[in-house]
Amino acid sequence: MKPQAVADGVYYVQGESALGSSANQNFISNAGFVITADSVVVIDALGSPPLAQRLLAQIRAITPLPVRHVLVSHYHADHIYGLQVFKDAGATIIAQARAREYLSSDTARLRLQASREELFPWVDESTRLVPADRWLGLDGQLREETLEIGGTRFVLRPVGPSHTPEDLVIAVPQRGVLFSGDLLFRGRIPFVGQADSAGWIKALDGMLAVRPRVVVPGHGPLSTDPLADMQLTRDYLVYLRDRMGEAARNMDPFDEAYRATDWSRFEKLPLFQAANRMNAYNTYLQMEATQR
């Protein structure tokens, strides 16, 4: 784990293009941090407490300023299992209020239970789910909010439901950097899961319209050509919906539809074998439900 400079006082660490495992400590996502005049703001907390401890040590090697805030792009395990380290270090955690439903769900509980076995010893019985100290949008209204921290503006834009219901895109206008969370998977197949892919496409369209200069994705290397990189993620989601939507309308069985689909544009991307069939199946089920 080595922080890479993005802009003046802005850094990120890049996880592996792999599935989470005990071998990689669940280091499969990115995290970033911004040094302001009086403190450090961290964006996402990585996928295990030991990873977060390593990130905190890296930050302290660069600056003596304290980490006072953590901004959470969304509450997927590979981005949040390190939150307790920053919470214990005194940071205030800020996230979108729709994540509360996930935190109280059986899905979150069972995911942590499985992770304690699959990712042991990096995720264990002492690993806990950490709620935000400040929830944005508690009144149910999705609105852009601006935080002024140490003389630096952070613009938090809710863009869910898309990859998750609670997605936040975080811009640092003074530094010319955008943290996209998992709206952008660069150089690999995205994890779609139960995502609202139509909302995800709409959110990407909004980001494309802004024409950001530099984007730190949720996964993969820094994007200095974000229009092209976001377009690839968008094209993949559109293709999934187009192909699986047609199969659902025709009532074609999923296995037949999957075999008949031309995946050649995407099949050489990392994690295609691991993720694409599941992505296609979940999209098929969603598109099938819309036909009823």
C-alpha atoms as an extended CHARMM CRD file, in Angstrom:
* protein
*
       292  EXT
         1         1  MET       CA              0.0000000000        0.0000000000        0.0000000000  PROA      1               0.0000000000
         2         2  LYS       CA              1.6380000000        3.2050000000       -1.1810000000  PROA      2               0.0000000000
         3         3  PRO       CA             -0.2660000000        6.4960000000       -1.4270000000  PROA      3               0.0000000000
         4         4  GLN       CA             -0.2040000000        7.9750000000       -4.9050000000  PROA      4               0.0000000000
         5         5  ALA       CA             -0.4040000000       11.7540000000       -5.3480000000  PROA      5               0.0000000000
         6         6  VAL       CA             -3.4330000000       12.9230000000       -7.3270000000  PROA      6               0.0000000000
         7         7  ALA       CA             -3.2350000000       16.6930000000       -6.8180000000  PROA      7               0.0000000000
         8         8  ASP       CA             -1.8330000000       19.0820000000       -4.2390000000  PROA      8               0.0000000000
         9         9  GLY       CA             -2.5230000000       17.4160000000       -0.8850000000  PROA      9               0.0000000000
        10        10  VAL       CA             -4.7170000000       14.7150000000       -2.4280000000  PROA      10              0.0000000000
        11        11  TYR       CA             -3.7140000000       11.0350000000       -2.4010000000  PROA      11              0.0000000000
        12        12  TYR       CA             -5.2290000000        7.6210000000       -2.9380000000  PROA      12              0.0000000000
        13        13  VAL       CA             -4.3090000000        3.9820000000       -2.4370000000  PROA      13              0.0000000000
        14        14  GLN       CA             -5.2810000000        1.3950000000       -5.0260000000  PROA      14              0.0000000000
        15        15  GLY       CA             -6.6260000000       -2.0520000000       -4.2150000000  PROA      15              0.0000000000
        16        16  GLU       CA             -6.0680000000       -5.1650000000       -6.3000000000  PROA      16              0.0000000000
        17        17  SER       CA             -8.2920000000       -6.1300000000       -9.2310000000  PROA      17              0.0000000000
        18        18  ALA       CA             -9.3150000000       -9.3220000000       -7.4620000000  PROA      18              0.0000000000
        19        19  LEU       CA            -11.9260000000      -10.8760000000       -5.2660000000  PROA      19              0.0000000000
        20        20  GLY       CA            -11.4800000000      -10.3210000000       -1.5530000000  PROA      20              0.0000000000
        21        21  SER       CA             -9.5260000000      -13.0540000000        0.2280000000  PROA      21              0.0000000000
        22        22  SER       CA             -7.4260000000      -13.6570000000        3.3060000000  PROA      22              0.0000000000
        23        23  ALA       CA             -4.3890000000      -13.5180000000        1.0140000000  PROA      23              0.0000000000
        24        24  ASN       CA             -5.0390000000       -9.8750000000        0.0580000000  PROA      24              0.0000000000
        25        25  GLN       CA             -6.6700000000       -8.8320000000        3.3630000000  PROA      25              0.0000000000
        26        26  ASN       CA             -9.7030000000       -7.7040000000        1.2960000000  PROA      26              0.0000000000
        27        27  PHE       CA             -7.5940000000       -4.9500000000       -0.2720000000  PROA      27              0.0000000000
        28        28  ILE       CA             -9.6920000000       -4.7860000000       -3.4320000000  PROA      28              0.0000000000
        29        29  SER       CA            -11.0330000000       -1.2180000000       -3.3040000000  PROA      29              0.0000000000
        30        30  ASN       CA             -9.5330000000        2.2430000000       -3.3350000000  PROA      30              0.0000000000
        31        31  ALA       CA             -9.4660000000        4.8630000000       -0.6010000000  PROA      31              0.0000000000
        32        32  GLY       CA             -8.3340000000        8.4720000000       -0.6890000000  PROA      32              0.0000000000
        33        33  PHE       CA             -7.3830000000       11.2840000000        1.6210000000  PROA      33              0.0000000000
        34        34  VAL       CA             -7.1900000000       15.0630000000        1.3830000000  PROA      34              0.0000000000
        35        35  ILE       CA             -4.8750000000       17.1720000000        3.5410000000  PROA      35              0.0000000000
        36        36  THR       CA             -6.5180000000       20.4590000000        4.5360000000  PROA      36              0.0000000000
        37        37  ALA       CA             -5.1320000000       23.3650000000        6.5800000000  PROA      37              0.0000000000
        38        38  ASP       CA             -6.0150000000       21.7960000000        9.9230000000  PROA      38              0.0000000000
        39        39  SER       CA             -6.8200000000       18.1100000000        9.3840000000  PROA      39              0.0000000000
        40        40  VAL       CA             -7.1020000000       15.1610000000        7.0300000000  PROA      40              0.0000000000
        41        41  VAL       CA            -10.3100000000       13.9990000000        5.3420000000  PROA      41              0.0000000000
        42        42  VAL       CA            -10.4040000000       10.3060000000        4.3540000000  PROA      42              0.0000000000
        43        43  ILE       CA            -12.6840000000        9.0010000000        1.6150000000  PROA      43              0.0000000000
        44        44  ASP       CA            -13.6680000000        5.3640000000        2.3070000000  PROA      44              0.0000000000
        45        45  ALA       CA            -11.9640000000        3.0940000000        4.8220000000  PROA      45              0.0000000000
        46        46  LEU       CA            -10.9330000000       -0.0950000000        2.9480000000  PROA      46              0.0000000000
        47        47  GLY       CA            -11.9850000000       -3.6850000000        3.5210000000  PROA      47              0.0000000000
        48        48  SER       CA            -10.4970000000       -4.7020000000        6.8780000000  PROA      48              0.0000000000
        49        49  PRO       CA             -9.3020000000       -3.0440000000       10.0870000000  PROA      49              0.0000000000
        50        50  PRO       CA             -5.6300000000       -3.9550000000        9.4760000000  PROA      50              0.0000000000
        51        51  LEU       CA             -5.8110000000       -2.2670000000        6.0620000000  PROA      51              0.0000000000
        52        52  ALA       CA             -7.2360000000        0.8650000000        7.6900000000  PROA      52              0.0000000000
        53        53  GLN       CA             -4.4400000000        0.7950000000       10.2600000000  PROA      53              0.0000000000
        54        54  ARG       CA             -1.8930000000        0.6390000000        7.4330000000  PROA      54              0.0000000000
        55        55  LEU       CA             -3.6280000000        3.5300000000        5.6670000000  PROA      55              0.0000000000
        56        56  LEU       CA             -3.6150000000        5.5820000000        8.8680000000  PROA      56              0.0000000000
        57        57  ALA       CA              0.1110000000        4.8950000000        9.2790000000  PROA      57              0.0000000000
        58        58  GLN       CA              0.7350000000        6.0160000000        5.6970000000  PROA      58              0.0000000000
        59        59  ILE       CA             -1.1830000000        9.2410000000        6.3160000000  PROA      59              0.0000000000
        60        60  ARG       CA              0.8130000000        9.9240000000        9.4770000000  PROA      60              0.0000000000
        61        61  ALA       CA              4.0440000000        9.4060000000        7.5370000000  PROA      61              0.0000000000
        62        62  ILE       CA              2.9980000000       12.2480000000        5.2010000000  PROA      62              0.0000000000
        63        63  THR       CA              1.4270000000       14.7160000000        7.6350000000  PROA      63              0.0000000000
        64        64  PRO       CA              1.1390000000       15.1420000000       11.4230000000  PROA      64              0.0000000000
        65        65  LEU       CA             -2.3800000000       16.5450000000       11.0380000000  PROA      65              0.0000000000
        66        66  PRO       CA             -5.1690000000       14.4340000000       12.5910000000  PROA      66              0.0000000000
        67        67  VAL       CA             -7.7930000000       12.5370000000       10.6130000000  PROA      67              0.0000000000
        68        68  ARG       CA            -10.9910000000       14.2740000000       11.6750000000  PROA      68              0.0000000000
        69        69  HSD       CA            -13.4830000000       13.1610000000        9.0170000000  PROA      69              0.0000000000
        70        70  VAL       CA            -14.2290000000       10.0660000000        6.9510000000  PROA      70              0.0000000000
        71        71  LEU       CA            -16.6080000000       10.4280000000        4.0140000000  PROA      71              0.0000000000
        72        72  VAL       CA            -18.2230000000        7.1420000000        2.9760000000  PROA      72              0.0000000000
        73        73  SER       CA            -19.1210000000        6.7080000000       -0.6910000000  PROA      73              0.0000000000
        74        74  HSD       CA            -21.3250000000        3.6820000000        0.0870000000  PROA      74              0.0000000000
        75        75  TYR       CA            -21.6440000000        0.8710000000        2.6100000000  PROA      75              0.0000000000
        76        76  HSD       CA            -20.2030000000       -2.1190000000        0.7750000000  PROA      76              0.0000000000
        77        77  ALA       CA            -17.9410000000       -4.3470000000        2.8590000000  PROA      77              0.0000000000
        78        78  ASP       CA            -14.7470000000       -3.6570000000        0.9370000000  PROA      78              0.0000000000
        79        79  HSD       CA            -15.1280000000        0.0700000000        1.6400000000  PROA      79              0.0000000000
        80        80  ILE       CA            -16.2950000000        0.0760000000        5.2780000000  PROA      80              0.0000000000
        81        81  TYR       CA            -14.7580000000       -2.7110000000        7.3650000000  PROA      81              0.0000000000
        82        82  GLY       CA            -11.9050000000       -0.3450000000        8.2320000000  PROA      82              0.0000000000
        83        83  LEU       CA            -14.1960000000        2.3760000000        9.6130000000  PROA      83              0.0000000000
        84        84  GLN       CA            -13.7250000000        1.3190000000       13.2290000000  PROA      84              0.0000000000
        85        85  VAL       CA            -10.0290000000        2.2270000000       13.0830000000  PROA      85              0.0000000000
        86        86  PHE       CA            -10.7680000000        5.8200000000       12.1000000000  PROA      86              0.0000000000
        87        87  LYS       CA            -13.6820000000        6.0230000000       14.5260000000  PROA      87              0.0000000000
        88        88  ASP       CA            -11.4160000000        4.8940000000       17.3670000000  PROA      88              0.0000000000
        89        89  ALA       CA             -8.8620000000        7.5130000000       16.2290000000  PROA      89              0.0000000000
        90        90  GLY       CA            -11.4710000000       10.2320000000       16.7730000000  PROA      90              0.0000000000
        91        91  ALA       CA            -12.7850000000       10.8160000000       13.2460000000  PROA      91              0.0000000000
        92        92  THR       CA            -16.3600000000       11.8530000000       12.4640000000  PROA      92              0.0000000000
        93        93  ILE       CA            -17.9590000000        9.5570000000        9.8920000000  PROA      93              0.0000000000
        94        94  ILE       CA            -20.3180000000       11.0680000000        7.3160000000  PROA      94              0.0000000000
        95        95  ALA       CA            -22.5260000000        9.0560000000        4.9480000000  PROA      95              0.0000000000
        96        96  GLN       CA            -25.8550000000        9.1180000000        3.1320000000  PROA      96              0.0000000000
        97        97  ALA       CA            -28.8400000000        8.2100000000        5.3090000000  PROA      97              0.0000000000
        98        98  ARG       CA            -30.1380000000        5.4560000000        3.0430000000  PROA      98              0.0000000000
        99        99  ALA       CA            -27.2540000000        3.2770000000        4.2820000000  PROA      99              0.0000000000
       100       100  ARG       CA            -29.0540000000        2.8560000000        7.6200000000  PROA      100             0.0000000000
       101       101  GLU       CA            -31.3950000000        0.3290000000        6.0560000000  PROA      101             0.0000000000
       102       102  TYR       CA            -28.4480000000       -1.7990000000        4.9330000000  PROA      102             0.0000000000
       103       103  LEU       CA            -26.7260000000       -1.5990000000        8.3220000000  PROA      103             0.0000000000
       104       104  SER       CA            -29.8080000000       -2.9830000000       10.0800000000  PROA      104             0.0000000000
       105       105  SER       CA            -30.4070000000       -5.7200000000        7.4870000000  PROA      105             0.0000000000
       106       106  ASP       CA            -29.8000000000       -9.4530000000        7.5740000000  PROA      106             0.0000000000
       107       107  THR       CA            -27.7150000000       -8.9680000000        4.4400000000  PROA      107             0.0000000000
       108       108  ALA       CA            -25.1540000000       -6.8530000000        6.3230000000  PROA      108             0.0000000000
       109       109  ARG       CA            -25.1410000000       -9.2130000000        9.3090000000  PROA      109             0.0000000000
       110       110  LEU       CA            -24.6880000000      -12.3390000000        7.1980000000  PROA      110             0.0000000000
       111       111  ARG       CA            -22.0660000000      -10.6620000000        5.0190000000  PROA      111             0.0000000000
       112       112  LEU       CA            -19.9820000000       -9.8090000000        8.0760000000  PROA      112             0.0000000000
       113       113  GLN       CA            -20.4740000000      -13.3090000000        9.4560000000  PROA      113             0.0000000000
       114       114  ALA       CA            -19.2130000000      -14.8340000000        6.2090000000  PROA      114             0.0000000000
       115       115  SER       CA            -16.3240000000      -12.3630000000        6.0090000000  PROA      115             0.0000000000
       116       116  ARG       CA            -15.1520000000      -13.3530000000        9.4870000000  PROA      116             0.0000000000
       117       117  GLU       CA            -14.6370000000      -16.8440000000        8.1100000000  PROA      117             0.0000000000
       118       118  GLU       CA            -13.4790000000      -16.1040000000        4.5640000000  PROA      118             0.0000000000
       119       119  LEU       CA            -11.1950000000      -13.1740000000        5.4370000000  PROA      119             0.0000000000
       120       120  PHE       CA             -9.8510000000      -14.3780000000        8.7740000000  PROA      120             0.0000000000
       121       121  PRO       CA             -7.6960000000      -13.2150000000       10.5230000000  PROA      121             0.0000000000
       122       122  TRP       CA             -8.0250000000       -9.7510000000        8.9200000000  PROA      122             0.0000000000
       123       123  VAL       CA            -11.7620000000       -9.6630000000        9.5330000000  PROA      123             0.0000000000
       124       124  ASP       CA            -12.6690000000      -11.3920000000       12.7930000000  PROA      124             0.0000000000
       125       125  GLU       CA            -15.0080000000      -11.2590000000       15.7880000000  PROA      125             0.0000000000
       126       126  SER       CA            -13.7040000000       -7.8240000000       16.7450000000  PROA      126             0.0000000000
       127       127  THR       CA            -14.6650000000       -6.3650000000       13.3550000000  PROA      127             0.0000000000
       128       128  ARG       CA            -17.8850000000       -4.4000000000       13.6150000000  PROA      128             0.0000000000
       129       129  LEU       CA            -20.2520000000       -2.4230000000       11.4290000000  PROA      129             0.0000000000
       130       130  VAL       CA            -19.8780000000        1.2800000000       12.1770000000  PROA      130             0.0000000000
       131       131  PRO       CA            -22.7400000000        3.6970000000       11.5110000000  PROA      131             0.0000000000
       132       132  ALA       CA            -22.1260000000        7.2840000000       10.5080000000  PROA      132             0.0000000000
       133       133  ASP       CA            -21.9780000000       10.0190000000       13.1200000000  PROA      133             0.0000000000
       134       134  ARG       CA            -23.6980000000       12.3060000000       10.6430000000  PROA      134             0.0000000000
       135       135  TRP       CA            -26.2800000000       11.0540000000        8.1830000000  PROA      135             0.0000000000
       136       136  LEU       CA            -26.9690000000       13.2160000000        5.1370000000  PROA      136             0.0000000000
       137       137  GLY       CA            -30.5600000000       13.4020000000        3.9190000000  PROA      137             0.0000000000
       138       138  LEU       CA            -32.2880000000       12.2460000000        7.1000000000  PROA      138             0.0000000000
       139       139  ASP       CA            -35.4040000000       14.1000000000        5.9340000000  PROA      139             0.0000000000
       140       140  GLY       CA            -35.5360000000       11.8620000000        2.8570000000  PROA      140             0.0000000000
       141       141  GLN       CA            -34.5070000000       14.6590000000        0.5030000000  PROA      141             0.0000000000
       142       142  LEU       CA            -31.6030000000       13.9770000000       -1.8300000000  PROA      142             0.0000000000
       143       143  ARG       CA            -29.6390000000       17.1950000000       -2.0620000000  PROA      143             0.0000000000
       144       144  GLU       CA            -26.0850000000       18.2370000000       -2.7180000000  PROA      144             0.0000000000
       145       145  GLU       CA            -24.2740000000       19.3590000000        0.4150000000  PROA      145             0.0000000000
       146       146  THR       CA            -21.0470000000       21.2930000000        0.8380000000  PROA      146             0.0000000000
       147       147  LEU       CA            -18.6640000000       20.8450000000        3.7490000000  PROA      147             0.0000000000
       148       148  GLU       CA            -15.9510000000       23.3710000000        4.5380000000  PROA      148             0.0000000000
       149       149  ILE       CA            -13.1080000000       21.5900000000        6.3170000000  PROA      149             0.0000000000
       150       150  GLY       CA             -9.8080000000       23.3090000000        6.9950000000  PROA      150             0.0000000000
       151       151  GLY       CA            -10.4480000000       25.8370000000        4.2590000000  PROA      151             0.0000000000
       152       152  THR       CA            -11.1930000000       23.1590000000        1.6530000000  PROA      152             0.0000000000
       153       153  ARG       CA            -14.6240000000       22.6080000000        0.1320000000  PROA      153             0.0000000000
       154       154  PHE       CA            -16.0200000000       19.1000000000       -0.2590000000  PROA      154             0.0000000000
       155       155  VAL       CA            -19.1390000000       18.7860000000       -2.3990000000  PROA      155             0.0000000000
       156       156  LEU       CA            -21.1470000000       15.6520000000       -1.5640000000  PROA      156             0.0000000000
       157       157  ARG       CA            -23.6390000000       14.7040000000       -4.2430000000  PROA      157             0.0000000000
       158       158  PRO       CA            -26.0890000000       11.8250000000       -3.6340000000  PROA      158             0.0000000000
       159       159  VAL       CA            -26.4740000000        9.7530000000       -6.8080000000  PROA      159             0.0000000000
       160       160  GLY       CA            -28.3450000000        6.6920000000       -5.5280000000  PROA      160             0.0000000000
       161       161  PRO       CA            -30.0830000000        4.4840000000       -5.9440000000  PROA      161             0.0000000000
       162       162  SER       CA            -27.5140000000        3.3630000000       -8.4910000000  PROA      162             0.0000000000
       163       163  HSD       CA            -24.6490000000        1.0560000000       -7.5040000000  PROA      163             0.0000000000
       164       164  THR       CA            -26.2370000000        1.2100000000       -4.0270000000  PROA      164             0.0000000000
       165       165  PRO       CA            -29.1620000000        3.2120000000       -2.6280000000  PROA      165             0.0000000000
       166       166  GLU       CA            -26.7580000000        5.4350000000       -0.6700000000  PROA      166             0.0000000000
       167       167  ASP       CA            -24.0870000000        6.3090000000       -3.2580000000  PROA      167             0.0000000000
       168       168  LEU       CA            -22.2200000000        9.5860000000       -2.7380000000  PROA      168             0.0000000000
       169       169  VAL       CA            -19.9240000000       11.2410000000       -5.2570000000  PROA      169             0.0000000000
       170       170  ILE       CA            -17.4090000000       13.5220000000       -3.5550000000  PROA      170             0.0000000000
       171       171  ALA       CA            -15.8340000000       16.4680000000       -5.3730000000  PROA      171             0.0000000000
       172       172  VAL       CA            -12.9300000000       18.5990000000       -4.1710000000  PROA      172             0.0000000000
       173       173  PRO       CA            -13.2490000000       21.5530000000       -6.5840000000  PROA      173             0.0000000000
       174       174  GLN       CA            -10.1980000000       23.4760000000       -5.3440000000  PROA      174             0.0000000000
       175       175  ARG       CA             -8.0090000000       20.4770000000       -6.1260000000  PROA      175             0.0000000000
       176       176  GLY       CA             -9.8140000000       19.4700000000       -9.3420000000  PROA      176             0.0000000000
       177       177  VAL       CA            -10.5330000000       15.9330000000       -8.1130000000  PROA      177             0.0000000000
       178       178  LEU       CA            -13.6760000000       13.8120000000       -8.0140000000  PROA      178             0.0000000000
       179       179  PHE       CA            -14.0500000000       10.6360000000       -5.9420000000  PROA      179             0.0000000000
       180       180  SER       CA            -16.6200000000        8.5140000000       -7.7600000000  PROA      180             0.0000000000
       181       181  GLY       CA            -16.9810000000        5.5960000000       -5.3590000000  PROA      181             0.0000000000
       182       182  ASP       CA            -18.1610000000        2.5060000000       -7.1900000000  PROA      182             0.0000000000
       183       183  LEU       CA            -19.9230000000        4.4070000000       -9.9380000000  PROA      183             0.0000000000
       184       184  LEU       CA            -16.6350000000        3.8980000000      -11.7650000000  PROA      184             0.0000000000
       185       185  PHE       CA            -14.7590000000        0.6070000000      -11.9380000000  PROA      185             0.0000000000
       186       186  ARG       CA            -11.7080000000        1.3820000000      -14.0530000000  PROA      186             0.0000000000
       187       187  GLY       CA            -10.0310000000       -1.3530000000      -16.0730000000  PROA      187             0.0000000000
       188       188  ARG       CA            -12.2150000000       -4.1870000000      -14.7920000000  PROA      188             0.0000000000
       189       189  ILE       CA            -15.7290000000       -5.5420000000      -14.9010000000  PROA      189             0.0000000000
       190       190  PRO       CA            -17.9060000000       -3.7590000000      -12.3330000000  PROA      190             0.0000000000
       191       191  PHE       CA            -19.7650000000       -5.5890000000       -9.6110000000  PROA      191             0.0000000000
       192       192  VAL       CA            -23.4470000000       -5.0340000000      -10.3640000000  PROA      192             0.0000000000
       193       193  GLY       CA            -25.1070000000       -7.2110000000       -7.7170000000  PROA      193             0.0000000000
       194       194  GLN       CA            -28.5330000000       -5.8380000000       -6.8270000000  PROA      194             0.0000000000
       195       195  ALA       CA            -27.7090000000       -2.4020000000       -8.2410000000  PROA      195             0.0000000000
       196       196  ASP       CA            -30.3100000000       -0.1830000000       -9.8670000000  PROA      196             0.0000000000
       197       197  SER       CA            -28.5160000000       -0.2480000000      -13.2150000000  PROA      197             0.0000000000
       198       198  ALA       CA            -30.8980000000        2.2800000000      -14.7770000000  PROA      198             0.0000000000
       199       199  GLY       CA            -30.1420000000        4.7050000000      -11.9400000000  PROA      199             0.0000000000
       200       200  TRP       CA            -26.4400000000        3.9350000000      -12.2870000000  PROA      200             0.0000000000
       201       201  ILE       CA            -26.5010000000        4.8560000000      -15.9730000000  PROA      201             0.0000000000
       202       202  LYS       CA            -28.3390000000        8.0940000000      -15.1410000000  PROA      202             0.0000000000
       203       203  ALA       CA            -25.7550000000        8.9210000000      -12.4680000000  PROA      203             0.0000000000
       204       204  LEU       CA            -22.9200000000        8.3210000000      -14.9220000000  PROA      204             0.0000000000
       205       205  ASP       CA            -24.6310000000       10.5970000000      -17.4360000000  PROA      205             0.0000000000
       206       206  GLY       CA            -24.6750000000       13.3160000000      -14.7850000000  PROA      206             0.0000000000
       207       207  MET       CA            -20.9700000000       12.8390000000      -14.0960000000  PROA      207             0.0000000000
       208       208  LEU       CA            -20.1640000000       12.8470000000      -17.8020000000  PROA      208             0.0000000000
       209       209  ALA       CA            -22.0050000000       16.1570000000      -18.1800000000  PROA      209             0.0000000000
       210       210  VAL       CA            -19.8000000000       17.7160000000      -15.4740000000  PROA      210             0.0000000000
       211       211  ARG       CA            -16.6790000000       16.6510000000      -17.4400000000  PROA      211             0.0000000000
       212       212  PRO       CA            -14.3850000000       16.1090000000      -14.4420000000  PROA      212             0.0000000000
       213       213  ARG       CA            -10.6220000000       16.4200000000      -15.0300000000  PROA      213             0.0000000000
       214       214  VAL       CA             -9.3980000000       13.7170000000      -12.6400000000  PROA      214             0.0000000000
       215       215  VAL       CA            -11.4310000000       10.9080000000      -11.0570000000  PROA      215             0.0000000000
       216       216  VAL       CA            -10.4280000000        8.5200000000       -8.3070000000  PROA      216             0.0000000000
       217       217  PRO       CA            -12.5600000000        5.4270000000       -8.9770000000  PROA      217             0.0000000000
       218       218  GLY       CA            -13.8330000000        2.9960000000       -6.3870000000  PROA      218             0.0000000000
       219       219  HSD       CA            -11.7320000000        0.3100000000       -8.0630000000  PROA      219             0.0000000000
       220       220  GLY       CA             -8.8040000000        0.5090000000      -10.4450000000  PROA      220             0.0000000000
       221       221  PRO       CA             -6.1660000000        3.1150000000      -11.2830000000  PROA      221             0.0000000000
       222       222  LEU       CA             -6.6140000000        6.8760000000      -11.2770000000  PROA      222             0.0000000000
       223       223  SER       CA             -8.5250000000        8.1820000000      -14.2860000000  PROA      223             0.0000000000
       224       224  THR       CA             -7.0340000000       11.1390000000      -16.1100000000  PROA      224             0.0000000000
       225       225  ASP       CA             -9.3770000000       10.4870000000      -19.0490000000  PROA      225             0.0000000000
       226       226  PRO       CA            -12.6030000000       10.1040000000      -17.0680000000  PROA      226             0.0000000000
       227       227  LEU       CA            -14.9450000000       10.6060000000      -20.0160000000  PROA      227             0.0000000000
       228       228  ALA       CA            -13.5700000000        7.5250000000      -21.7790000000  PROA      228             0.0000000000
       229       229  ASP       CA            -13.3520000000        5.4760000000      -18.5880000000  PROA      229             0.0000000000
       230       230  MET       CA            -16.8600000000        6.3150000000      -17.4260000000  PROA      230             0.0000000000
       231       231  GLN       CA            -18.1680000000        5.6560000000      -20.9130000000  PROA      231             0.0000000000
       232       232  LEU       CA            -16.8410000000        2.0830000000      -20.7570000000  PROA      232             0.0000000000
       233       233  THR       CA            -18.6600000000        1.3870000000      -17.4840000000  PROA      233             0.0000000000
       234       234  ARG       CA            -21.7910000000        3.0010000000      -18.9080000000  PROA      234             0.0000000000
       235       235  ASP       CA            -21.5810000000        0.9970000000      -22.1320000000  PROA      235             0.0000000000
       236       236  TYR       CA            -21.2570000000       -2.2410000000      -20.1610000000  PROA      236             0.0000000000
       237       237  LEU       CA            -24.3600000000       -1.4930000000      -18.0850000000  PROA      237             0.0000000000
       238       238  VAL       CA            -26.3470000000       -0.4620000000      -21.1600000000  PROA      238             0.0000000000
       239       239  TYR       CA            -25.2980000000       -3.6580000000      -22.9340000000  PROA      239             0.0000000000
       240       240  LEU       CA            -26.3440000000       -5.8000000000      -19.9710000000  PROA      240             0.0000000000
       241       241  ARG       CA            -29.7640000000       -4.1780000000      -19.8690000000  PROA      241             0.0000000000
       242       242  ASP       CA            -30.2070000000       -4.3500000000      -23.6390000000  PROA      242             0.0000000000
       243       243  ARG       CA            -29.2650000000       -8.0280000000      -24.0160000000  PROA      243             0.0000000000
       244       244  MET       CA            -30.8930000000       -9.3290000000      -20.8440000000  PROA      244             0.0000000000
       245       245  GLY       CA            -33.9270000000       -7.0980000000      -21.3470000000  PROA      245             0.0000000000
       246       246  GLU       CA            -34.5120000000       -8.5490000000      -24.8130000000  PROA      246             0.0000000000
       247       247  ALA       CA            -34.1660000000      -12.0900000000      -23.4470000000  PROA      247             0.0000000000
       248       248  ALA       CA            -36.6450000000      -11.3610000000      -20.6670000000  PROA      248             0.0000000000
       249       249  ARG       CA            -39.1720000000       -9.8670000000      -23.0980000000  PROA      249             0.0000000000
       250       250  ASN       CA            -38.8580000000      -12.9220000000      -25.3330000000  PROA      250             0.0000000000
       251       251  MET       CA            -39.0790000000      -15.2180000000      -22.2880000000  PROA      251             0.0000000000
       252       252  ASP       CA            -35.8000000000      -16.8570000000      -23.3240000000  PROA      252             0.0000000000
       253       253  PRO       CA            -34.2750000000      -18.9930000000      -20.5480000000  PROA      253             0.0000000000
       254       254  PHE       CA            -31.3290000000      -17.2270000000      -18.9530000000  PROA      254             0.0000000000
       255       255  ASP       CA            -28.7470000000      -19.9230000000      -19.7300000000  PROA      255             0.0000000000
       256       256  GLU       CA            -29.6530000000      -19.8430000000      -23.4190000000  PROA      256             0.0000000000
       257       257  ALA       CA            -29.6380000000      -16.0480000000      -23.5090000000  PROA      257             0.0000000000
       258       258  TYR       CA            -26.2520000000      -15.8790000000      -21.7850000000  PROA      258             0.0000000000
       259       259  ARG       CA            -24.6610000000      -18.3500000000      -24.1960000000  PROA      259             0.0000000000
       260       260  ALA       CA            -26.1150000000      -16.4880000000      -27.1930000000  PROA      260             0.0000000000
       261       261  THR       CA            -24.7810000000      -13.0900000000      -26.0960000000  PROA      261             0.0000000000
       262       262  ASP       CA            -21.6160000000      -11.7330000000      -27.6750000000  PROA      262             0.0000000000
       263       263  TRP       CA            -19.4130000000      -10.7260000000      -24.7360000000  PROA      263             0.0000000000
       264       264  SER       CA            -16.2780000000      -10.1700000000      -26.8350000000  PROA      264             0.0000000000
       265       265  ARG       CA            -15.9870000000       -6.4430000000      -26.0880000000  PROA      265             0.0000000000
       266       266  PHE       CA            -15.7380000000       -7.0710000000      -22.3460000000  PROA      266             0.0000000000
       267       267  GLU       CA            -14.4310000000      -10.6110000000      -21.8820000000  PROA      267             0.0000000000
       268       268  LYS       CA            -10.7500000000       -9.6120000000      -21.7100000000  PROA      268             0.0000000000
       269       269  LEU       CA            -11.3230000000       -7.2270000000      -18.7990000000  PROA      269             0.0000000000
       270       270  PRO       CA            -10.1630000000       -8.3930000000      -15.3480000000  PROA      270             0.0000000000
       271       271  LEU       CA            -12.7860000000      -10.2620000000      -13.2980000000  PROA      271             0.0000000000
       272       272  PHE       CA            -14.9770000000      -10.9550000000      -16.3260000000  PROA      272             0.0000000000
       273       273  GLN       CA            -15.0760000000      -14.6610000000      -15.4710000000  PROA      273             0.0000000000
       274       274  ALA       CA            -15.7650000000      -13.9700000000      -11.8110000000  PROA      274             0.0000000000
       275       275  ALA       CA            -18.4550000000      -11.3150000000      -12.1670000000  PROA      275             0.0000000000
       276       276  ASN       CA            -20.0630000000      -11.1870000000      -15.5940000000  PROA      276             0.0000000000
       277       277  ARG       CA            -22.4210000000      -14.1570000000      -15.3650000000  PROA      277             0.0000000000
       278       278  MET       CA            -23.7100000000      -13.0080000000      -11.9670000000  PROA      278             0.0000000000
       279       279  ASN       CA            -24.1140000000       -9.4550000000      -13.2940000000  PROA      279             0.0000000000
       280       280  ALA       CA            -26.0490000000      -10.7510000000      -16.2930000000  PROA      280             0.0000000000
       281       281  TYR       CA            -28.2670000000      -13.0090000000      -14.1690000000  PROA      281             0.0000000000
       282       282  ASN       CA            -29.1940000000      -10.2650000000      -11.6900000000  PROA      282             0.0000000000
       283       283  THR       CA            -29.9130000000       -7.8910000000      -14.5910000000  PROA      283             0.0000000000
       284       284  TYR       CA            -32.0350000000      -10.5770000000      -16.2840000000  PROA      284             0.0000000000
       285       285  LEU       CA            -34.1180000000      -10.9680000000      -13.1180000000  PROA      285             0.0000000000
       286       286  GLN       CA            -34.5830000000       -7.2200000000      -12.7990000000  PROA      286             0.0000000000
       287       287  MET       CA            -35.5610000000       -6.8240000000      -16.4350000000  PROA      287             0.0000000000
       288       288  GLU       CA            -37.8960000000       -9.8180000000      -16.1470000000  PROA      288             0.0000000000
       289       289  ALA       CA            -39.6160000000       -8.1810000000      -13.1680000000  PROA      289             0.0000000000
       290       290  THR       CA            -40.2410000000       -5.0000000000      -15.1850000000  PROA      290             0.0000000000
       291       291  GLN       CA            -42.0710000000       -7.0290000000      -17.8380000000  PROA      291             0.0000000000
       292       292  ARG       CA            -44.6890000000       -8.2630000000      -15.3880000000  PROA      292             0.0000000000
